[in-house]
Amino acid sequence: MDKTILESIIEEVATELYQKWYNSVPESEKTEESSKAMAKNAFDTSFFVIQRFMDKFNKEAEALKGVDDQGSI
């Protein structure tokens, strides 16, 4: 099954966020369990932030569309 563009973006951002977090952990504290937890948290955080951005972006776009439809812009 092909991924949507949004799913691909979320996955890419989550991977980058995970790498940033993973690189900041001292080698002596890196475990498979902590790595899995960071990966899950990176995905969840990325999904949440991107979803909130899209919701707010779409809300503002709709508001602007309403203004444009009235000929005010």
Phi and psi in radians as a Rosetta constraint file:
Dihedral C 1 N 2 CA 2 C 2 CIRCULARHARMONIC -1.276 0.35
Dihedral N 2 CA 2 C 2 N 3 CIRCULARHARMONIC 2.540 0.35
Dihedral C 2 N 3 CA 3 C 3 CIRCULARHARMONIC -1.452 0.35
Dihedral N 3 CA 3 C 3 N 4 CIRCULARHARMONIC 2.629 0.35
Dihedral C 3 N 4 CA 4 C 4 CIRCULARHARMONIC -1.323 0.35
Dihedral N 4 CA 4 C 4 N 5 CIRCULARHARMONIC 2.906 0.35
Dihedral C 4 N 5 CA 5 C 5 CIRCULARHARMONIC -1.053 0.35
Dihedral N 5 CA 5 C 5 N 6 CIRCULARHARMONIC -0.750 0.35
Dihedral C 5 N 6 CA 6 C 6 CIRCULARHARMONIC -1.095 0.35
Dihedral N 6 CA 6 C 6 N 7 CIRCULARHARMONIC -0.750 0.35
Dihedral C 6 N 7 CA 7 C 7 CIRCULARHARMONIC -1.076 0.35
Dihedral N 7 CA 7 C 7 N 8 CIRCULARHARMONIC -0.696 0.35
Dihedral C 7 N 8 CA 8 C 8 CIRCULARHARMONIC -1.140 0.35
Dihedral N 8 CA 8 C 8 N 9 CIRCULARHARMONIC -0.709 0.35
Dihedral C 8 N 9 CA 9 C 9 CIRCULARHARMONIC -1.129 0.35
Dihedral N 9 CA 9 C 9 N 10 CIRCULARHARMONIC -0.810 0.35
Dihedral C 9 N 10 CA 10 C 10 CIRCULARHARMONIC -1.039 0.35
Dihedral N 10 CA 10 C 10 N 11 CIRCULARHARMONIC -0.779 0.35
Dihedral C 10 N 11 CA 11 C 11 CIRCULARHARMONIC -1.083 0.35
Dihedral N 11 CA 11 C 11 N 12 CIRCULARHARMONIC -0.746 0.35
Dihedral C 11 N 12 CA 12 C 12 CIRCULARHARMONIC -1.137 0.35
Dihedral N 12 CA 12 C 12 N 13 CIRCULARHARMONIC -0.793 0.35
Dihedral C 12 N 13 CA 13 C 13 CIRCULARHARMONIC -1.134 0.35
Dihedral N 13 CA 13 C 13 N 14 CIRCULARHARMONIC -0.735 0.35
Dihedral C 13 N 14 CA 14 C 14 CIRCULARHARMONIC -1.067 0.35
Dihedral N 14 CA 14 C 14 N 15 CIRCULARHARMONIC -0.718 0.35
Dihedral C 14 N 15 CA 15 C 15 CIRCULARHARMONIC -1.111 0.35
Dihedral N 15 CA 15 C 15 N 16 CIRCULARHARMONIC -0.758 0.35
Dihedral C 15 N 16 CA 16 C 16 CIRCULARHARMONIC -1.143 0.35
Dihedral N 16 CA 16 C 16 N 17 CIRCULARHARMONIC -0.725 0.35
Dihedral C 16 N 17 CA 17 C 17 CIRCULARHARMONIC -1.138 0.35
Dihedral N 17 CA 17 C 17 N 18 CIRCULARHARMONIC -0.773 0.35
Dihedral C 17 N 18 CA 18 C 18 CIRCULARHARMONIC -1.003 0.35
Dihedral N 18 CA 18 C 18 N 19 CIRCULARHARMONIC -0.814 0.35
Dihedral C 18 N 19 CA 19 C 19 CIRCULARHARMONIC -1.075 0.35
Dihedral N 19 CA 19 C 19 N 20 CIRCULARHARMONIC -0.704 0.35
Dihedral C 19 N 20 CA 20 C 20 CIRCULARHARMONIC -1.084 0.35
Dihedral N 20 CA 20 C 20 N 21 CIRCULARHARMONIC -0.831 0.35
Dihedral C 20 N 21 CA 21 C 21 CIRCULARHARMONIC -1.122 0.35
Dihedral N 21 CA 21 C 21 N 22 CIRCULARHARMONIC -0.802 0.35
Dihedral C 21 N 22 CA 22 C 22 CIRCULARHARMONIC -1.058 0.35
Dihedral N 22 CA 22 C 22 N 23 CIRCULARHARMONIC -0.735 0.35
Dihedral C 22 N 23 CA 23 C 23 CIRCULARHARMONIC -1.167 0.35
Dihedral N 23 CA 23 C 23 N 24 CIRCULARHARMONIC -0.392 0.35
Dihedral C 23 N 24 CA 24 C 24 CIRCULARHARMONIC -1.492 0.35
Dihedral N 24 CA 24 C 24 N 25 CIRCULARHARMONIC -0.171 0.35
Dihedral C 24 N 25 CA 25 C 25 CIRCULARHARMONIC -1.508 0.35
Dihedral N 25 CA 25 C 25 N 26 CIRCULARHARMONIC 2.298 0.35
Dihedral C 25 N 26 CA 26 C 26 CIRCULARHARMONIC -1.035 0.35
Dihedral N 26 CA 26 C 26 N 27 CIRCULARHARMONIC 2.523 0.35
Dihedral C 26 N 27 CA 27 C 27 CIRCULARHARMONIC -0.920 0.35
Dihedral N 27 CA 27 C 27 N 28 CIRCULARHARMONIC -0.667 0.35
Dihedral C 27 N 28 CA 28 C 28 CIRCULARHARMONIC -1.173 0.35
Dihedral N 28 CA 28 C 28 N 29 CIRCULARHARMONIC -0.286 0.35
Dihedral C 28 N 29 CA 29 C 29 CIRCULARHARMONIC -1.829 0.35
Dihedral N 29 CA 29 C 29 N 30 CIRCULARHARMONIC -0.026 0.35
Dihedral C 29 N 30 CA 30 C 30 CIRCULARHARMONIC -1.396 0.35
Dihedral N 30 CA 30 C 30 N 31 CIRCULARHARMONIC 2.144 0.35
Dihedral C 30 N 31 CA 31 C 31 CIRCULARHARMONIC -2.301 0.35
Dihedral N 31 CA 31 C 31 N 32 CIRCULARHARMONIC 2.873 0.35
Dihedral C 31 N 32 CA 32 C 32 CIRCULARHARMONIC -1.086 0.35
Dihedral N 32 CA 32 C 32 N 33 CIRCULARHARMONIC -0.689 0.35
Dihedral C 32 N 33 CA 33 C 33 CIRCULARHARMONIC -1.116 0.35
Dihedral N 33 CA 33 C 33 N 34 CIRCULARHARMONIC -0.790 0.35
Dihedral C 33 N 34 CA 34 C 34 CIRCULARHARMONIC -1.190 0.35
Dihedral N 34 CA 34 C 34 N 35 CIRCULARHARMONIC -0.601 0.35
Dihedral C 34 N 35 CA 35 C 35 CIRCULARHARMONIC -1.120 0.35
Dihedral N 35 CA 35 C 35 N 36 CIRCULARHARMONIC -0.765 0.35
Dihedral C 35 N 36 CA 36 C 36 CIRCULARHARMONIC -1.117 0.35
Dihedral N 36 CA 36 C 36 N 37 CIRCULARHARMONIC -0.713 0.35
Dihedral C 36 N 37 CA 37 C 37 CIRCULARHARMONIC -1.124 0.35
Dihedral N 37 CA 37 C 37 N 38 CIRCULARHARMONIC -0.743 0.35
Dihedral C 37 N 38 CA 38 C 38 CIRCULARHARMONIC -1.108 0.35
Dihedral N 38 CA 38 C 38 N 39 CIRCULARHARMONIC -0.706 0.35
Dihedral C 38 N 39 CA 39 C 39 CIRCULARHARMONIC -1.097 0.35
Dihedral N 39 CA 39 C 39 N 40 CIRCULARHARMONIC -0.776 0.35
Dihedral C 39 N 40 CA 40 C 40 CIRCULARHARMONIC -1.126 0.35
Dihedral N 40 CA 40 C 40 N 41 CIRCULARHARMONIC -0.799 0.35
Dihedral C 40 N 41 CA 41 C 41 CIRCULARHARMONIC -1.113 0.35
Dihedral N 41 CA 41 C 41 N 42 CIRCULARHARMONIC -0.651 0.35
Dihedral C 41 N 42 CA 42 C 42 CIRCULARHARMONIC -1.117 0.35
Dihedral N 42 CA 42 C 42 N 43 CIRCULARHARMONIC -0.747 0.35
Dihedral C 42 N 43 CA 43 C 43 CIRCULARHARMONIC -1.144 0.35
Dihedral N 43 CA 43 C 43 N 44 CIRCULARHARMONIC -0.853 0.35
Dihedral C 43 N 44 CA 44 C 44 CIRCULARHARMONIC -1.044 0.35
Dihedral N 44 CA 44 C 44 N 45 CIRCULARHARMONIC -0.752 0.35
Dihedral C 44 N 45 CA 45 C 45 CIRCULARHARMONIC -1.148 0.35
Dihedral N 45 CA 45 C 45 N 46 CIRCULARHARMONIC -0.788 0.35
Dihedral C 45 N 46 CA 46 C 46 CIRCULARHARMONIC -1.075 0.35
Dihedral N 46 CA 46 C 46 N 47 CIRCULARHARMONIC -0.792 0.35
Dihedral C 46 N 47 CA 47 C 47 CIRCULARHARMONIC -1.043 0.35
Dihedral N 47 CA 47 C 47 N 48 CIRCULARHARMONIC -0.824 0.35
Dihedral C 47 N 48 CA 48 C 48 CIRCULARHARMONIC -1.062 0.35
Dihedral N 48 CA 48 C 48 N 49 CIRCULARHARMONIC -0.859 0.35
Dihedral C 48 N 49 CA 49 C 49 CIRCULARHARMONIC -1.132 0.35
Dihedral N 49 CA 49 C 49 N 50 CIRCULARHARMONIC -0.794 0.35
Dihedral C 49 N 50 CA 50 C 50 CIRCULARHARMONIC -1.166 0.35
Dihedral N 50 CA 50 C 50 N 51 CIRCULARHARMONIC -0.699 0.35
Dihedral C 50 N 51 CA 51 C 51 CIRCULARHARMONIC -1.113 0.35
Dihedral N 51 CA 51 C 51 N 52 CIRCULARHARMONIC -0.761 0.35
Dihedral C 51 N 52 CA 52 C 52 CIRCULARHARMONIC -1.105 0.35
Dihedral N 52 CA 52 C 52 N 53 CIRCULARHARMONIC -0.727 0.35
Dihedral C 52 N 53 CA 53 C 53 CIRCULARHARMONIC -1.044 0.35
Dihedral N 53 CA 53 C 53 N 54 CIRCULARHARMONIC -0.836 0.35
Dihedral C 53 N 54 CA 54 C 54 CIRCULARHARMONIC -1.087 0.35
Dihedral N 54 CA 54 C 54 N 55 CIRCULARHARMONIC -0.729 0.35
Dihedral C 54 N 55 CA 55 C 55 CIRCULARHARMONIC -1.055 0.35
Dihedral N 55 CA 55 C 55 N 56 CIRCULARHARMONIC -0.835 0.35
Dihedral C 55 N 56 CA 56 C 56 CIRCULARHARMONIC -1.172 0.35
Dihedral N 56 CA 56 C 56 N 57 CIRCULARHARMONIC -0.709 0.35
Dihedral C 56 N 57 CA 57 C 57 CIRCULARHARMONIC -1.067 0.35
Dihedral N 57 CA 57 C 57 N 58 CIRCULARHARMONIC -0.827 0.35
Dihedral C 57 N 58 CA 58 C 58 CIRCULARHARMONIC -1.137 0.35
Dihedral N 58 CA 58 C 58 N 59 CIRCULARHARMONIC -0.661 0.35
Dihedral C 58 N 59 CA 59 C 59 CIRCULARHARMONIC -1.085 0.35
Dihedral N 59 CA 59 C 59 N 60 CIRCULARHARMONIC -0.797 0.35
Dihedral C 59 N 60 CA 60 C 60 CIRCULARHARMONIC -1.165 0.35
Dihedral N 60 CA 60 C 60 N 61 CIRCULARHARMONIC -0.662 0.35
Dihedral C 60 N 61 CA 61 C 61 CIRCULARHARMONIC -1.103 0.35
Dihedral N 61 CA 61 C 61 N 62 CIRCULARHARMONIC -0.725 0.35
Dihedral C 61 N 62 CA 62 C 62 CIRCULARHARMONIC -1.122 0.35
Dihedral N 62 CA 62 C 62 N 63 CIRCULARHARMONIC -0.707 0.35
Dihedral C 62 N 63 CA 63 C 63 CIRCULARHARMONIC -1.109 0.35
Dihedral N 63 CA 63 C 63 N 64 CIRCULARHARMONIC -0.749 0.35
Dihedral C 63 N 64 CA 64 C 64 CIRCULARHARMONIC -1.158 0.35
Dihedral N 64 CA 64 C 64 N 65 CIRCULARHARMONIC -0.655 0.35
Dihedral C 64 N 65 CA 65 C 65 CIRCULARHARMONIC -1.081 0.35
Dihedral N 65 CA 65 C 65 N 66 CIRCULARHARMONIC -0.708 0.35
Dihedral C 65 N 66 CA 66 C 66 CIRCULARHARMONIC -1.095 0.35
Dihedral N 66 CA 66 C 66 N 67 CIRCULARHARMONIC -0.704 0.35
Dihedral C 66 N 67 CA 67 C 67 CIRCULARHARMONIC -1.176 0.35
Dihedral N 67 CA 67 C 67 N 68 CIRCULARHARMONIC -0.752 0.35
Dihedral C 67 N 68 CA 68 C 68 CIRCULARHARMONIC -1.116 0.35
Dihedral N 68 CA 68 C 68 N 69 CIRCULARHARMONIC -0.703 0.35
Dihedral C 68 N 69 CA 69 C 69 CIRCULARHARMONIC -1.087 0.35
Dihedral N 69 CA 69 C 69 N 70 CIRCULARHARMONIC -0.448 0.35
Dihedral C 69 N 70 CA 70 C 70 CIRCULARHARMONIC -1.540 0.35
Dihedral N 70 CA 70 C 70 N 71 CIRCULARHARMONIC -0.049 0.35
Dihedral C 70 N 71 CA 71 C 71 CIRCULARHARMONIC 1.378 0.35
Dihedral N 71 CA 71 C 71 N 72 CIRCULARHARMONIC 0.325 0.35
Dihedral C 71 N 72 CA 72 C 72 CIRCULARHARMONIC -1.500 0.35
Dihedral N 72 CA 72 C 72 N 73 CIRCULARHARMONIC -0.243 0.35
